[in-house]
């Protein structure tokens, strides 16, 4: 997912690195997106 640009990450000397704050924000955004889709399906 990081390589595809779907997950916030960056490379340092060929190793993927993840910022905890970026991942936490990404998770929150995923939860909101999922909830929005669930709400739309219920209408």
N, CA, C and O atoms as a CHARMM CRD file, in Angstrom:
* protein
*
  172
    1    1 UNK  N      0.82400  -1.19000   0.00000 PROA 1      0.00000
    2    1 UNK  CA     0.00000   0.00000   0.00000 PROA 1      0.00000
    3    1 UNK  C      0.87000   1.25600   0.00000 PROA 1      0.00000
    4    1 UNK  O      0.53300   2.24700  -0.64900 PROA 1      0.00000
    5    2 UNK  N      1.97000   1.21600   0.71500 PROA 2      0.00000
    6    2 UNK  CA     2.87600   2.36400   0.73700 PROA 2      0.00000
    7    2 UNK  C      3.46900   2.58600  -0.65300 PROA 2      0.00000
    8    2 UNK  O      3.53300   3.71600  -1.13700 PROA 2      0.00000
    9    3 UNK  N      3.89100   1.52500  -1.27200 PROA 3      0.00000
   10    3 UNK  CA     4.51000   1.62600  -2.59100 PROA 3      0.00000
   11    3 UNK  C      3.52100   2.16100  -3.62300 PROA 3      0.00000
   12    3 UNK  O      3.91100   2.87900  -4.54300 PROA 3      0.00000
   13    4 UNK  N      2.24800   1.81500  -3.47400 PROA 4      0.00000
   14    4 UNK  CA     1.22000   2.27600  -4.40300 PROA 4      0.00000
   15    4 UNK  C      0.74900   3.69800  -4.08900 PROA 4      0.00000
   16    4 UNK  O     -0.04400   4.27300  -4.83500 PROA 4      0.00000
   17    5 UNK  N      1.24200   4.26300  -2.97800 PROA 5      0.00000
   18    5 UNK  CA     0.85000   5.61300  -2.60900 PROA 5      0.00000
   19    5 UNK  C     -0.47500   5.67600  -1.87100 PROA 5      0.00000
   20    5 UNK  O     -1.04400   6.75500  -1.69900 PROA 5      0.00000
   21    6 UNK  N     -0.96900   4.52300  -1.43300 PROA 6      0.00000
   22    6 UNK  CA    -2.24600   4.46100  -0.72600 PROA 6      0.00000
   23    6 UNK  C     -2.09400   4.72800   0.76800 PROA 6      0.00000
   24    6 UNK  O     -3.07300   5.02500   1.45200 PROA 6      0.00000
   25    7 UNK  N     -0.89300   4.62300   1.26300 PROA 7      0.00000
   26    7 UNK  CA    -0.60000   4.76900   2.68400 PROA 7      0.00000
   27    7 UNK  C      0.52300   5.79200   2.82400 PROA 7      0.00000
   28    7 UNK  O      1.49900   5.73600   2.07500 PROA 7      0.00000
   29    8 UNK  N      0.40300   6.73300   3.77600 PROA 8      0.00000
   30    8 UNK  CA     1.46100   7.73700   3.90900 PROA 8      0.00000
   31    8 UNK  C      2.76400   7.12400   4.42100 PROA 8      0.00000
   32    8 UNK  O      2.80900   6.56700   5.51800 PROA 8      0.00000
   33    9 UNK  N      3.81000   7.23200   3.62600 PROA 9      0.00000
   34    9 UNK  CA     5.10000   6.64400   3.98500 PROA 9      0.00000
   35    9 UNK  C      6.20100   7.30300   3.15600 PROA 9      0.00000
   36    9 UNK  O      5.93500   8.03300   2.20100 PROA 9      0.00000
   37   10 UNK  N      7.42700   7.02900   3.54300 PROA 10     0.00000
   38   10 UNK  CA     8.56600   7.52000   2.78000 PROA 10     0.00000
   39   10 UNK  C      9.69400   6.50600   2.93600 PROA 10     0.00000
   40   10 UNK  O      9.69000   5.68800   3.85600 PROA 10     0.00000
   41   11 UNK  N     10.63400   6.57100   2.04500 PROA 11     0.00000
   42   11 UNK  CA    11.74700   5.62700   2.06500 PROA 11     0.00000
   43   11 UNK  C     13.01600   6.30000   2.57000 PROA 11     0.00000
   44   11 UNK  O     13.31800   7.44400   2.22900 PROA 11     0.00000
   45   12 UNK  N     13.74600   5.55800   3.38800 PROA 12     0.00000
   46   12 UNK  CA    15.06400   5.97300   3.84900 PROA 12     0.00000
   47   12 UNK  C     16.00000   4.80500   3.56600 PROA 12     0.00000
   48   12 UNK  O     15.86500   3.72500   4.14000 PROA 12     0.00000
   49   13 UNK  N     16.94200   5.04300   2.67500 PROA 13     0.00000
   50   13 UNK  CA    17.90400   4.00000   2.27800 PROA 13     0.00000
   51   13 UNK  C     17.22100   2.67600   1.91400 PROA 13     0.00000
   52   13 UNK  O     17.67900   1.60100   2.30000 PROA 13     0.00000
   53   14 UNK  N     16.12900   2.77800   1.17300 PROA 14     0.00000
   54   14 UNK  CA    15.44200   1.59300   0.67500 PROA 14     0.00000
   55   14 UNK  C     14.46900   0.95400   1.65600 PROA 14     0.00000
   56   14 UNK  O     13.84800  -0.05700   1.32800 PROA 14     0.00000
   57   15 UNK  N     14.32000   1.51500   2.84700 PROA 15     0.00000
   58   15 UNK  CA    13.38200   0.96600   3.82300 PROA 15     0.00000
   59   15 UNK  C     12.19300   1.90800   3.98100 PROA 15     0.00000
   60   15 UNK  O     12.35800   3.12600   4.05700 PROA 15     0.00000
   61   16 UNK  N     11.01100   1.33900   4.02800 PROA 16     0.00000
   62   16 UNK  CA     9.81500   2.14500   4.22200 PROA 16     0.00000
   63   16 UNK  C      9.74700   2.62100   5.65800 PROA 16     0.00000
   64   16 UNK  O      9.98400   1.85800   6.59400 PROA 16     0.00000
   65   17 UNK  N      9.41700   3.90700   5.82000 PROA 17     0.00000
   66   17 UNK  CA     9.25100   4.51600   7.14600 PROA 17     0.00000
   67   17 UNK  C      7.85600   5.12500   7.21400 PROA 17     0.00000
   68   17 UNK  O      7.31400   5.59800   6.21500 PROA 17     0.00000
   69   18 UNK  N      7.29300   5.10100   8.41100 PROA 18     0.00000
   70   18 UNK  CA     5.94100   5.58600   8.62000 PROA 18     0.00000
   71   18 UNK  C      5.92200   6.52000   9.81500 PROA 18     0.00000
   72   18 UNK  O      6.45300   6.18800  10.87500 PROA 18     0.00000
   73   19 UNK  N      5.31900   7.67800   9.65300 PROA 19     0.00000
   74   19 UNK  CA     5.13700   8.61500  10.74500 PROA 19     0.00000
   75   19 UNK  C      3.87600   8.21300  11.51100 PROA 19     0.00000
   76   19 UNK  O      2.81200   8.04500  10.91600 PROA 19     0.00000
   77   20 UNK  N      3.99500   8.06000  12.82500 PROA 20     0.00000
   78   20 UNK  CA     2.84000   7.66100  13.63300 PROA 20     0.00000
   79   20 UNK  C      1.68600   8.64900  13.44700 PROA 20     0.00000
   80   20 UNK  O      0.53500   8.23300  13.31800 PROA 20     0.00000
   81   21 UNK  N      1.98400   9.94900  13.43200 PROA 21     0.00000
   82   21 UNK  CA     0.93900  10.95900  13.26700 PROA 21     0.00000
   83   21 UNK  C      0.25200  10.81700  11.90600 PROA 21     0.00000
   84   21 UNK  O     -0.97000  10.92700  11.81200 PROA 21     0.00000
   85   22 UNK  N      1.04000  10.57100  10.84700 PROA 22     0.00000
   86   22 UNK  CA     0.46000  10.39800   9.51400 PROA 22     0.00000
   87   22 UNK  C     -0.42100   9.15100   9.45400 PROA 22     0.00000
   88   22 UNK  O     -1.50000   9.17800   8.86100 PROA 22     0.00000
   89   23 UNK  N      0.03600   8.06600  10.06400 PROA 23     0.00000
   90   23 UNK  CA    -0.74400   6.82400  10.06000 PROA 23     0.00000
   91   23 UNK  C     -2.02400   6.99900  10.86900 PROA 23     0.00000
   92   23 UNK  O     -3.09000   6.55100  10.44500 PROA 23     0.00000
   93   24 UNK  N     -1.93000   7.64800  12.03300 PROA 24     0.00000
   94   24 UNK  CA    -3.12100   7.89300  12.84700 PROA 24     0.00000
   95   24 UNK  C     -4.13800   8.73500  12.07900 PROA 24     0.00000
   96   24 UNK  O     -5.33500   8.44900  12.11600 PROA 24     0.00000
   97   25 UNK  N     -3.66800   9.76500  11.38700 PROA 25     0.00000
   98   25 UNK  CA    -4.55900  10.60700  10.58900 PROA 25     0.00000
   99   25 UNK  C     -5.17200   9.80600   9.44300 PROA 25     0.00000
  100   25 UNK  O     -6.35700   9.96400   9.14700 PROA 25     0.00000
  101   26 UNK  N     -4.39200   8.96100   8.80400 PROA 26     0.00000
  102   26 UNK  CA    -4.87100   8.13200   7.70200 PROA 26     0.00000
  103   26 UNK  C     -5.95100   7.16900   8.19400 PROA 26     0.00000
  104   26 UNK  O     -6.97100   6.98300   7.53000 PROA 26     0.00000
  105   27 UNK  N     -5.72600   6.56100   9.35500 PROA 27     0.00000
  106   27 UNK  CA    -6.71400   5.64500   9.93000 PROA 27     0.00000
  107   27 UNK  C     -8.01600   6.39500  10.21000 PROA 27     0.00000
  108   27 UNK  O     -9.09700   5.89800   9.89700 PROA 27     0.00000
  109   28 UNK  N     -7.91800   7.58000  10.79300 PROA 28     0.00000
  110   28 UNK  CA    -9.11000   8.37500  11.06100 PROA 28     0.00000
  111   28 UNK  C     -9.87400   8.69600   9.79700 PROA 28     0.00000
  112   28 UNK  O    -11.10400   8.65300   9.77900 PROA 28     0.00000
  113   29 UNK  N     -9.14700   9.01800   8.73800 PROA 29     0.00000
  114   29 UNK  CA    -9.78200   9.33000   7.46300 PROA 29     0.00000
  115   29 UNK  C    -10.45200   8.08600   6.87800 PROA 29     0.00000
  116   29 UNK  O    -11.53400   8.18000   6.29900 PROA 29     0.00000
  117   30 UNK  N     -9.81900   6.93100   7.02600 PROA 30     0.00000
  118   30 UNK  CA   -10.40200   5.68400   6.53000 PROA 30     0.00000
  119   30 UNK  C    -11.68700   5.36300   7.27700 PROA 30     0.00000
  120   30 UNK  O    -12.65900   4.90900   6.67500 PROA 30     0.00000
  121   31 UNK  N    -11.69600   5.59500   8.57500 PROA 31     0.00000
  122   31 UNK  CA   -12.89900   5.34800   9.37500 PROA 31     0.00000
  123   31 UNK  C    -14.03800   6.24800   8.91100 PROA 31     0.00000
  124   31 UNK  O    -15.17300   5.79400   8.77000 PROA 31     0.00000
  125   32 UNK  N    -13.73400   7.54100   8.67100 PROA 32     0.00000
  126   32 UNK  CA   -14.76600   8.47100   8.21300 PROA 32     0.00000
  127   32 UNK  C    -15.29300   8.06100   6.84600 PROA 32     0.00000
  128   32 UNK  O    -16.50100   8.10400   6.61100 PROA 32     0.00000
  129   33 UNK  N    -14.41300   7.67000   5.95000 PROA 33     0.00000
  130   33 UNK  CA   -14.82000   7.25900   4.60600 PROA 33     0.00000
  131   33 UNK  C    -15.70000   6.01600   4.67600 PROA 33     0.00000
  132   33 UNK  O    -16.72100   5.93400   3.99300 PROA 33     0.00000
  133   34 UNK  N    -15.31000   5.05700   5.49400 PROA 34     0.00000
  134   34 UNK  CA   -16.09400   3.83200   5.65000 PROA 34     0.00000
  135   34 UNK  C    -17.46100   4.15100   6.22600 PROA 34     0.00000
  136   34 UNK  O    -18.47000   3.63400   5.74600 PROA 34     0.00000
  137   35 UNK  N    -17.51000   4.99300   7.24400 PROA 35     0.00000
  138   35 UNK  CA   -18.78700   5.36200   7.86100 PROA 35     0.00000
  139   35 UNK  C    -19.67000   6.09300   6.86600 PROA 35     0.00000
  140   35 UNK  O    -20.87700   5.85500   6.82400 PROA 35     0.00000
  141   36 UNK  N    -19.08800   6.98700   6.05700 PROA 36     0.00000
  142   36 UNK  CA   -19.85700   7.70700   5.04400 PROA 36     0.00000
  143   36 UNK  C    -20.50200   6.73700   4.06100 PROA 36     0.00000
  144   36 UNK  O    -21.65800   6.91700   3.67800 PROA 36     0.00000
  145   37 UNK  N    -19.76000   5.70900   3.65100 PROA 37     0.00000
  146   37 UNK  CA   -20.28400   4.72300   2.70900 PROA 37     0.00000
  147   37 UNK  C    -21.37700   3.89900   3.36200 PROA 37     0.00000
  148   37 UNK  O    -22.37500   3.58400   2.71500 PROA 37     0.00000
  149   38 UNK  N    -21.21700   3.54700   4.61400 PROA 38     0.00000
  150   38 UNK  CA   -22.24200   2.79700   5.33500 PROA 38     0.00000
  151   38 UNK  C    -23.51200   3.63100   5.46600 PROA 38     0.00000
  152   38 UNK  O    -24.61600   3.11300   5.29600 PROA 38     0.00000
  153   39 UNK  N    -23.36200   4.90300   5.76500 PROA 39     0.00000
  154   39 UNK  CA   -24.52300   5.79900   5.88700 PROA 39     0.00000
  155   39 UNK  C    -25.25500   5.91700   4.57000 PROA 39     0.00000
  156   39 UNK  O    -26.48600   5.92500   4.55100 PROA 39     0.00000
  157   40 UNK  N    -24.52300   6.01100   3.45800 PROA 40     0.00000
  158   40 UNK  CA   -25.14300   6.10600   2.13600 PROA 40     0.00000
  159   40 UNK  C    -25.90600   4.83500   1.80000 PROA 40     0.00000
  160   40 UNK  O    -26.98600   4.89800   1.21200 PROA 40     0.00000
  161   41 UNK  N    -25.35600   3.67900   2.16700 PROA 41     0.00000
  162   41 UNK  CA   -26.00100   2.40400   1.85900 PROA 41     0.00000
  163   41 UNK  C    -27.30500   2.21100   2.63900 PROA 41     0.00000
  164   41 UNK  O    -28.20800   1.50800   2.18600 PROA 41     0.00000
  165   42 UNK  N    -27.39500   2.83600   3.80400 PROA 42     0.00000
  166   42 UNK  CA   -28.57100   2.67500   4.63400 PROA 42     0.00000
  167   42 UNK  C    -29.72800   3.56800   4.17700 PROA 42     0.00000
  168   42 UNK  O    -30.87300   3.36400   4.58200 PROA 42     0.00000
  169   43 UNK  N    -29.42800   4.54800   3.34200 PROA 43     0.00000
  170   43 UNK  CA   -30.49300   5.46600   2.88300 PROA 43     0.00000
  171   43 UNK  C    -31.22700   4.94200   1.69200 PROA 43     0.00000
  172   43 UNK  O    -32.14300   5.59700   1.19400 PROA 43     0.00000
